Amino acid sequence: MQNPIQKTLAERWSLNEKSLSRPIQYMETVDAYDKWAEVYDTDNNFLQALDSIEMRGLLPDFLARVQSLHRNDEVLKIIDLGCGTGRNTLRLRELCHAHVQIIGLDNSRGMLGVARKRLQVEDGKDVASGGGTQVLLEVYDLRQSPPRPPTCAVGALGVISTLVLEHIPVEMFFEAASALLAPGGLLLVTNMHSEMGAISQAGFVDVTTGMKIRPMSYNYTVDEVIQVAGRTGFDVIGDEAVKEKAIDEDMLEALGPRAKKWVGVKVWFMICFRKKE
């Protein structure tokens, strides 16, 4: 059942959709993100902006936890699962030391193409390392069952996945993440909150047609995600392993005008898991 805030916003969204009379096209997720790749970093997506702000604080602590698990001389693998245009892949490269291999995985070749460009140095060559940190980008379809991850990505001690879960059946997502992680490895997940998901979903406007493009989306509550993760071999770790974020007035300057209508609504959550040994 929708709470009063959700109901009011849902009515407002319905009126907006009717007044705009913008046609909506629903597409397979990969096809939609291939199209979205060209403008993904420039279309003022406030949820992406919020996620970037939150990850600035979350990533250093997560990496410290992962590095504490590293007990041998082998290169430490850290995965950016559903890396998109490389937003967090770049941040990982900045934070990691020379004996870390960062692997960005995505099923959208359009998104990976943008990520590769972002990882280029000024002379136009692909960046193989930043400060000694090796970066690889590979295709991985999270909807494959059973999962078939790239060999180079298997055995990771840390996986981050930001704003990806919304587009994947939840059990498939955790099975795909489990296929990457070594026993005892850590998984940090962020996603659209179910309060926002009950009203809206990811999408963008195709500037060439004026059409609203929407990929396949699922709306998961925090409790649902935790329950399925537990059945798939993951435990929530620590007292602060779950975080939910609502929009308030003080955040609007940083997030942009599109966030204004979401004041008072939870729009984002984060959960940190450990794969059972």
C-alpha positions in Angstrom: 0.0 0.0 0.0 1.3 3.5 -0.9 1.9 5.9 2.0 0.4 9.4 1.7 3.7 10.9 0.3 3.9 8.1 -2.3 0.2 8.6 -3.3 0.6 12.4 -3.7 3.7 12.0 -5.8 2.1 9.2 -7.9 -0.8 11.5 -8.7 1.6 14.3 -9.5 3.6 12.0 -11.8 0.4 10.9 -13.5 -0.6 14.5 -14.2 2.9 15.3 -15.4 2.9 12.3 -17.8 -0.5 13.4 -19.2 0.5 17.1 -19.5 3.7 16.3 -21.3 2.1 13.8 -23.6 5.5 12.3 -24.1 5.4 8.8 -25.8 7.0 6.1 -23.8 9.0 3.2 -25.3 9.8 0.1 -23.2 13.0 -1.6 -24.2 15.2 -4.5 -23.2 17.6 -3.3 -20.6 20.8 -3.7 -22.6 19.3 -2.0 -25.7 18.1 0.9 -23.6 21.5 1.4 -21.9 23.2 1.2 -25.3 21.1 4.2 -26.3 21.4 5.9 -22.9 25.2 5.6 -23.0 25.7 8.8 -25.1 23.9 11.0 -22.5 24.1 9.0 -19.3 26.7 11.2 -17.7 25.2 14.5 -18.8 21.4 14.2 -18.4 21.3 15.5 -14.8 20.2 12.2 -13.2 19.9 13.1 -9.6 19.9 9.5 -8.3 23.3 9.0 -10.0 24.5 12.2 -8.4 23.3 11.1 -5.0 25.0 7.7 -5.4 28.3 9.3 -6.4 28.1 11.5 -3.2 27.4 8.5 -1.0 30.0 6.3 -2.6 32.7 8.9 -1.8 32.2 8.0 1.9 31.4 4.3 1.5 34.2 3.2 -0.9 37.3 3.9 1.4 35.8 2.0 4.2 34.7 -0.9 1.9 38.1 -1.1 0.4 39.8 -1.2 3.8 37.5 -4.1 4.7 38.4 -5.9 1.5 42.1 -5.3 1.8 42.0 -6.7 5.3 40.9 -10.1 3.8 43.9 -10.2 1.4 46.4 -12.7 2.9 48.8 -13.7 0.1 51.0 -12.2 -2.6 48.4 -12.6 -5.4 46.9 -9.5 -7.0 43.8 -8.4 -5.2 40.7 -8.4 -7.5 37.9 -5.9 -7.0 34.9 -5.9 -9.4 32.6 -3.0 -10.4 29.6 -5.1 -11.4 27.4 -3.2 -13.9 30.1 -0.6 -14.2 28.2 1.4 -16.9 30.3 4.4 -18.0 33.0 3.8 -15.4 31.9 6.3 -12.8 32.9 4.1 -9.9 35.6 2.2 -11.8 37.5 5.5 -12.0 37.0 6.1 -8.3 38.3 2.7 -7.4 41.4 3.3 -9.5 42.0 6.5 -7.6 41.7 4.8 -4.3 43.5 1.5 -4.9 47.2 0.7 -4.7 49.5 -1.0 -7.2 48.7 -4.6 -6.3 45.0 -4.3 -7.1 43.2 -5.4 -10.3 40.0 -3.6 -10.9 37.6 -5.2 -13.3 34.5 -3.4 -14.7 31.8 -5.7 -15.9 28.7 -4.7 -17.9 26.4 -6.2 -20.5 26.0 -2.9 -22.4 28.7 -2.5 -25.0 27.6 1.1 -25.4 28.3 1.8 -21.8 31.6 0.0 -21.9 32.6 2.0 -24.9 32.1 5.2 -22.9 34.0 3.7 -19.9 36.9 2.9 -22.2 37.1 6.5 -23.4 37.0 7.7 -19.8 39.9 5.4 -19.0 42.1 6.8 -21.8 45.2 8.9 -21.1 45.9 12.1 -23.0 48.0 10.4 -25.7 44.9 8.4 -26.7 46.1 5.0 -25.4 43.9 2.8 -23.2 44.9 3.1 -19.6 46.3 -0.3 -18.4 47.2 1.1 -15.1 46.7 4.1 -13.0 49.3 4.4 -10.3 50.1 0.8 -10.9 46.5 -0.3 -10.6 45.4 -2.5 -13.5 42.0 -1.9 -15.0 40.1 -4.3 -17.2 36.6 -3.9 -18.8 34.7 -7.0 -19.8 31.2 -8.1 -20.9 29.1 -10.0 -18.3 25.4 -10.8 -18.7 23.9 -11.0 -15.2 20.8 -12.7 -16.6 22.7 -15.9 -17.7 21.7 -19.0 -15.7 23.8 -20.5 -14.6 26.2 -17.5 -14.4 29.1 -17.5 -16.8 31.5 -14.8 -15.6 34.7 -13.9 -17.4 37.5 -16.1 -16.1 39.6 -13.0 -15.2 36.9 -11.9 -12.8 36.4 -15.1 -10.7 37.8 -15.2 -7.2 37.4 -11.5 -6.3 37.5 -10.4 -2.7 35.3 -7.3 -3.3 32.4 -6.5 -5.6 30.6 -3.2 -5.8 27.3 -2.8 -7.8 25.6 0.6 -7.9 22.1 1.3 -9.3 22.1 -2.1 -11.1 19.9 -4.4 -9.1 16.7 -2.6 -10.2 17.1 -4.1 -13.7 17.8 -7.7 -12.7 15.7 -10.5 -11.2 17.0 -10.4 -7.6 18.0 -14.0 -7.3 19.8 -13.9 -10.6 21.7 -10.8 -9.4 23.0 -12.5 -6.3 23.8 -15.7 -8.1 25.8 -13.7 -10.6 27.6 -11.8 -7.8 28.3 -15.0 -6.0 30.0 -16.5 -9.1 32.5 -13.7 -8.9 33.3 -13.6 -5.2 35.7 -15.9 -3.3 34.2 -17.3 -0.1 34.2 -14.6 2.6 34.4 -11.9 0.0 32.4 -8.6 0.3 29.6 -7.2 -1.8 28.4 -3.6 -1.6 25.0 -2.9 -3.3 23.2 0.4 -3.9 19.8 0.7 -5.6 16.7 2.8 -6.1 14.6 2.7 -2.9 11.2 1.0 -3.1 9.5 4.3 -2.1 10.8 5.9 -5.3 10.4 2.7 -7.3 6.6 2.5 -6.4 6.2 5.8 -8.2 8.8 5.9 -11.0 11.6 3.9 -12.7 14.8 4.5 -14.5 14.6 6.1 -17.9 15.7 8.9 -20.2 14.6 11.0 -23.1 15.9 10.1 -26.5 16.8 13.6 -27.8 16.5 12.5 -31.5 12.9 11.3 -31.1 11.6 13.0 -28.0 10.5 9.6 -26.7 10.9 8.5 -23.1 12.9 5.3 -23.0 12.4 2.9 -20.1 14.4 -0.3 -19.6 13.0 -3.3 -17.7 12.8 -2.5 -14.0 11.9 -4.3 -10.8 11.0 -2.6 -7.4 12.6 -4.3 -4.4 12.3 -3.4 -0.7 15.3 -3.5 1.5 13.9 -6.5 3.4 13.2 -8.4 0.1 16.8 -7.9 -1.0 18.2 -9.1 2.4 16.0 -12.2 2.4 16.9 -13.3 -1.1 20.6 -12.6 -0.5 20.4 -14.8 2.6 18.9 -17.7 0.5 21.7 -17.2 -2.1 24.6 -17.4 0.4 25.1 -13.9 1.7 25.0 -12.4 5.2 24.5 -8.7 6.0 27.7 -7.5 7.8 27.9 -5.0 10.6 25.4 -2.7 12.4 25.9 0.0 9.7 25.6 -2.3 6.7 22.2 -1.0 5.7 21.7 2.7 4.8 18.6 4.4 3.4 18.5 8.0 2.1 15.6 10.4 1.7 15.8 13.7 -0.2 15.8 16.8 2.0 15.9 20.5 1.1 19.6 20.8 2.0 20.5 18.3 -0.8 18.9 20.1 -3.7 21.8 22.4 -4.6 24.1 19.4 -5.0 21.5 17.1 -6.7 19.9 19.5 -9.1 16.4 20.6 -9.9 15.0 17.2 -10.8 15.4 16.1 -7.1 13.0 18.8 -5.8 9.8 16.8 -6.3 11.3 13.9 -4.3 11.8 15.8 -1.0 10.7 13.7 1.9 10.9 10.4 -0.1 13.4 7.7 0.3 15.1 7.3 -3.0 18.3 5.2 -2.4 19.6 2.4 -0.3 22.9 0.6 0.3 23.6 -2.8 1.8 26.9 -4.5 2.5 27.1 -8.3 2.4 29.6 -11.1 3.0 29.6 -14.3 0.9 29.3 -17.2 3.3 32.3 -19.5 3.5 
